[in-house]
Amino acid sequence: MATKVSELKKRATMINDKVRMYLLPPLINAAVRAGASIMNVYKNLDDYDISLKDDKTPITLADRLAHKTIREYLGPKRRNWELYWLVDPLDGTVEFIKGNNEFTVNIALMENNVCMGAVIYVPYFEKLYIAGRDAGSYVKEHVAPDSGAEYTYEEIVTGWTRLPLESQAVRPHPRLRVAVSRSHQTPETAEHIARLREAHPDLEIVEQGSSYKFCLLAEGRVDYYVRTTHTYEWDTAAGELILAEAGGRTRTLPDDGVLRYNEKDLRNPWFVCRSKYCKI
């Protein structure tokens, strides 16, 4: 048993080294290049070319161009079922269409259906969130969208900031800060928040689109996030690791389980997230 545990730890270390030194630059460069494709479309409101996918959610020209950019840079989305990319080229399409700037590029590196490396890029705000399993979670600011991005590992790690942010280290907030989707809420969301209000009558609601909610939790700017509408695996994989490596956690509702990936049904169950300093 001891030998097996030792071998597993050694393998995990080797994979983390690969994520940091070899796979991290492609993850980031693909996301930043996709961000450039998105922003080029975002500037032209009349040319979004909006249509509906099979699940009746919108897709735009920006989604398609970002997907093409990532596919061409990283190669096939799933190279095999042990190691593959899990990608959402434009998360927050509804917010993109509304023009409120709350959209992201999500890329997760999955090994045996566990996220080992993650990037969320917020092109409008020029913020890049990065995590490696057992290697921490970081934010790098002032990363402008760039269709020719070729950041090296050294350039990536220079000037990034460990999460959660030190400026947010005094916990808890004066009021519990609860994030909810700006465009996807249900009566169950309201019921869940009503139960929270019984113990925290002055809680503050923070409406936010896309996976950026995970990033705000990782930073420590919000405490809690509840989701009671459908999301998909590519909506959560990167954000869940970024939050976890910042000391937070994600649990399913109502069974308090873990999110699983590469399932037959790619839709996630409902879930809640807590920041590192959340006490509920």
C-alpha positions as CSV (number, residue, x, y, z in Angstrom):
1,M,0.0,0.0,0.0
2,A,2.8,2.4,0.9
3,T,4.5,1.8,-2.4
4,K,1.3,2.4,-4.3
5,V,0.7,5.7,-2.5
6,S,4.3,6.7,-3.2
7,E,3.9,6.0,-6.9
8,L,0.7,7.9,-7.1
9,K,2.3,11.0,-5.4
10,K,5.2,10.7,-7.7
11,R,2.9,10.6,-10.7
12,A,0.9,13.5,-9.5
13,T,4.1,15.6,-9.1
14,M,5.2,14.7,-12.6
15,I,1.8,15.7,-14.1
16,N,1.9,19.0,-12.2
17,D,5.3,19.7,-13.6
18,K,4.0,19.1,-17.1
19,V,1.1,21.4,-16.5
20,R,3.3,24.2,-15.2
21,M,6.2,23.9,-17.7
22,Y,4.7,22.4,-20.9
23,L,0.9,22.7,-20.9
24,L,0.4,26.0,-19.2
25,P,1.6,28.2,-22.0
26,P,-0.6,26.5,-24.6
27,L,-3.6,26.8,-22.3
28,I,-3.1,30.5,-21.8
29,N,-2.1,31.4,-25.4
30,A,-5.2,29.6,-26.7
31,A,-7.4,31.4,-24.3
32,V,-5.9,34.9,-25.0
33,R,-6.1,34.2,-28.8
34,A,-9.8,33.2,-28.4
35,G,-10.4,36.3,-26.4
36,A,-9.1,38.4,-29.3
37,S,-11.5,36.6,-31.7
38,I,-14.4,37.3,-29.3
39,M,-13.5,41.0,-28.8
40,N,-13.3,41.6,-32.5
41,V,-16.9,40.5,-32.8
42,Y,-18.0,42.2,-29.6
43,K,-17.2,45.6,-31.1
44,N,-19.7,45.0,-33.9
45,L,-23.2,44.6,-32.3
46,D,-24.9,44.3,-35.6
47,D,-22.8,41.4,-36.8
48,Y,-23.2,38.8,-34.0
49,D,-24.9,36.2,-36.4
50,I,-27.0,34.8,-33.5
51,S,-28.6,31.4,-33.9
52,L,-30.0,28.7,-31.5
53,K,-28.3,25.4,-30.6
54,D,-30.3,22.2,-30.1
55,D,-30.8,23.0,-26.4
56,K,-32.4,26.4,-27.4
57,T,-29.5,28.4,-26.0
58,P,-27.9,31.1,-28.2
59,I,-24.7,30.8,-30.2
60,T,-22.9,33.7,-31.9
61,L,-20.2,34.3,-34.5
62,A,-17.9,34.9,-31.5
63,D,-18.6,31.4,-30.1
64,R,-17.7,29.9,-33.5
65,L,-14.6,31.9,-34.0
66,A,-13.3,31.4,-30.5
67,H,-13.9,27.6,-30.9
68,K,-12.0,27.6,-34.2
69,T,-9.1,29.5,-32.7
70,I,-8.7,27.2,-29.7
71,R,-9.1,24.0,-31.9
72,E,-6.4,25.2,-34.3
73,Y,-4.0,26.1,-31.5
74,L,-4.5,23.2,-29.2
75,G,-5.5,20.5,-31.6
76,P,-8.5,18.2,-31.2
77,K,-10.7,18.9,-28.2
78,R,-10.3,15.4,-26.9
79,R,-7.1,13.7,-28.0
80,N,-8.1,10.6,-26.1
81,W,-10.2,9.7,-23.1
82,E,-7.3,9.8,-20.6
83,L,-6.0,13.3,-21.4
84,Y,-8.2,15.8,-23.2
85,W,-9.2,19.5,-23.3
86,L,-12.6,20.5,-22.0
87,V,-13.4,23.8,-23.6
88,D,-16.1,26.5,-23.5
89,P,-14.9,29.0,-26.1
90,L,-17.4,31.7,-25.0
91,D,-19.0,31.2,-21.6
92,G,-21.8,33.7,-21.0
93,T,-23.1,34.1,-24.5
94,V,-26.3,35.7,-23.1
95,E,-24.2,38.3,-21.3
96,F,-22.1,38.8,-24.5
97,I,-25.3,39.5,-26.5
98,K,-26.6,41.9,-23.8
99,G,-23.3,43.8,-24.0
100,N,-22.5,43.7,-20.2
101,N,-18.9,42.5,-20.5
102,E,-19.4,39.4,-18.3
103,F,-18.1,36.6,-20.5
104,T,-15.1,34.3,-20.4
105,V,-13.1,31.7,-22.2
106,N,-12.8,28.4,-20.2
107,I,-10.2,25.8,-20.9
108,A,-9.6,22.8,-18.6
109,L,-6.9,20.1,-19.0
110,M,-8.5,16.8,-18.0
111,E,-6.7,13.6,-17.0
112,N,-8.8,10.5,-16.3
113,N,-11.8,12.9,-16.0
114,V,-10.1,15.0,-13.3
115,C,-9.1,18.6,-14.0
116,M,-5.3,19.0,-13.7
117,G,-4.9,22.5,-15.2
118,A,-7.3,25.4,-15.8
119,V,-7.5,28.8,-17.3
120,I,-10.4,31.2,-17.3
121,Y,-9.8,34.4,-19.4
122,V,-12.0,37.4,-19.0
123,P,-11.1,39.4,-22.2
124,Y,-13.0,42.6,-21.6
125,F,-11.4,43.0,-18.1
126,E,-8.0,41.6,-19.4
127,K,-7.8,39.2,-16.4
128,L,-6.4,35.7,-16.6
129,Y,-7.1,33.1,-13.9
130,I,-4.8,30.1,-13.7
131,A,-4.7,26.9,-11.6
132,G,-2.8,23.6,-11.5
133,R,-3.8,20.8,-9.3
134,D,-1.9,21.0,-6.0
135,A,0.0,23.9,-7.5
136,G,-2.2,26.9,-6.4
137,S,-4.5,29.4,-8.1
138,Y,-3.4,32.7,-9.5
139,V,-4.6,35.8,-11.3
140,K,-2.6,37.8,-13.9
141,E,-4.0,41.2,-14.8
142,H,-3.5,43.5,-17.8
143,V,-3.4,40.6,-20.3
144,A,-4.9,42.2,-23.4
145,P,-6.6,40.0,-26.1
146,D,-4.0,39.1,-28.7
147,S,-4.5,37.0,-31.8
148,G,-0.8,36.1,-31.8
149,A,-0.3,35.5,-28.1
150,E,2.9,33.4,-27.5
151,Y,3.5,33.8,-23.7
152,T,6.4,31.7,-22.3
153,Y,6.1,30.1,-18.9
154,E,8.4,32.7,-17.4
155,E,6.3,35.6,-18.8
156,I,3.2,34.0,-17.4
157,V,4.4,33.5,-13.8
158,T,6.1,36.9,-13.6
159,G,3.7,39.3,-11.9
160,W,0.9,36.9,-11.2
161,T,-0.9,37.0,-7.8
162,R,-1.7,34.0,-5.6
163,L,-5.4,33.6,-4.7
164,P,-7.3,34.4,-2.6
165,L,-6.2,38.0,-2.7
166,E,-4.4,39.3,0.4
167,S,-6.6,42.4,0.4
168,Q,-9.6,40.2,0.9
169,A,-8.1,38.2,3.8
170,V,-10.2,39.7,6.6
171,R,-13.2,37.3,6.8
172,P,-16.1,37.1,6.9
173,H,-17.4,40.1,5.0
174,P,-19.6,42.4,7.0
175,R,-22.5,40.9,5.1
176,L,-22.6,37.5,3.5
177,R,-22.1,38.1,-0.3
178,V,-24.0,35.6,-2.4
179,A,-23.4,35.3,-6.1
180,V,-26.2,34.2,-8.5
181,S,-26.4,34.0,-12.2
182,R,-27.5,37.2,-13.8
183,S,-29.6,35.5,-16.5
184,H,-30.4,32.0,-15.1
185,Q,-32.4,32.0,-11.9
186,T,-35.3,29.8,-10.8
187,P,-37.8,29.7,-7.9
188,E,-35.4,27.2,-6.3
189,T,-32.7,29.8,-6.4
190,A,-35.0,32.2,-4.5
191,E,-36.0,29.5,-2.0
192,H,-32.3,28.7,-1.3
193,I,-31.5,32.3,-0.7
194,A,-34.5,32.8,1.5
195,R,-33.2,30.0,3.7
196,L,-29.8,31.7,3.9
197,R,-31.6,34.9,4.9
198,E,-33.0,33.3,8.0
199,A,-29.5,33.2,9.4
200,H,-28.1,36.1,7.4
201,P,-30.9,38.7,7.0
202,D,-28.6,41.4,5.6
203,L,-26.9,39.2,3.0
204,E,-25.9,40.9,-0.2
205,I,-26.8,39.5,-3.7
206,V,-24.2,39.8,-6.4
207,E,-25.5,39.1,-9.9
208,Q,-22.9,38.0,-12.3
209,G,-22.7,36.2,-15.6
210,S,-20.4,33.3,-16.8
211,S,-17.7,31.4,-14.9
212,Y,-16.4,34.7,-13.7
213,K,-18.4,33.9,-10.5
214,F,-15.9,31.1,-9.7
215,C,-13.1,33.7,-10.1
216,L,-14.7,36.1,-7.7
217,L,-15.1,33.3,-5.2
218,A,-11.4,32.4,-5.7
219,E,-10.4,36.0,-5.1
220,G,-12.5,36.2,-2.0
221,R,-14.7,39.0,-3.3
222,V,-17.9,36.9,-2.8
223,D,-18.5,34.1,-0.3
224,Y,-21.1,31.8,-1.7
225,Y,-22.6,30.9,-5.1
226,V,-25.8,28.8,-5.7
227,R,-26.8,27.4,-9.1
228,T,-30.2,25.7,-9.6
229,T,-30.4,25.7,-13.4
230,H,-28.6,23.5,-15.8
231,T,-24.9,23.9,-16.5
232,Y,-22.6,21.7,-18.5
233,E,-19.3,20.1,-17.7
234,W,-17.4,22.7,-19.7
235,D,-19.1,25.5,-17.8
236,T,-17.6,24.3,-14.5
237,A,-14.4,22.3,-14.9
238,A,-11.9,25.1,-15.1
239,G,-13.7,27.3,-12.5
240,E,-14.0,24.5,-10.0
241,L,-10.2,23.9,-10.0
242,I,-9.4,27.6,-9.8
243,L,-11.7,27.9,-6.8
244,A,-10.4,24.7,-5.1
245,E,-6.8,25.7,-5.4
246,A,-7.8,29.0,-3.8
247,G,-9.1,27.1,-0.8
248,G,-12.8,27.0,-1.8
249,R,-15.1,24.1,-2.6
250,T,-17.9,23.0,-4.9
251,R,-20.7,20.6,-3.8
252,T,-23.7,19.3,-5.5
253,L,-27.3,19.9,-4.4
254,P,-29.1,18.4,-2.6
255,D,-26.8,15.4,-1.9
256,D,-23.6,17.3,-1.0
257,G,-21.5,15.3,-3.5
258,V,-18.8,16.2,-6.1
259,L,-19.2,17.2,-9.7
260,R,-18.2,14.4,-12.0
261,Y,-16.9,14.8,-15.6
262,N,-17.2,12.8,-18.8
263,E,-20.5,11.5,-17.6
264,K,-23.1,10.1,-20.1
265,D,-25.3,13.2,-19.3
266,L,-23.0,16.2,-19.7
267,R,-25.3,18.4,-17.7
268,N,-24.2,19.1,-14.1
269,P,-26.5,18.7,-11.2
270,W,-27.4,21.8,-9.1
271,F,-24.5,22.9,-7.0
272,V,-23.2,25.5,-4.4
273,C,-19.7,27.0,-4.1
274,R,-18.0,28.5,-1.1
275,S,-14.9,30.6,-0.9
276,K,-12.1,29.7,1.4
277,Y,-13.4,32.0,4.1
278,C,-17.1,31.2,3.9
279,K,-18.4,29.9,7.2
280,I,-21.7,28.5,6.2
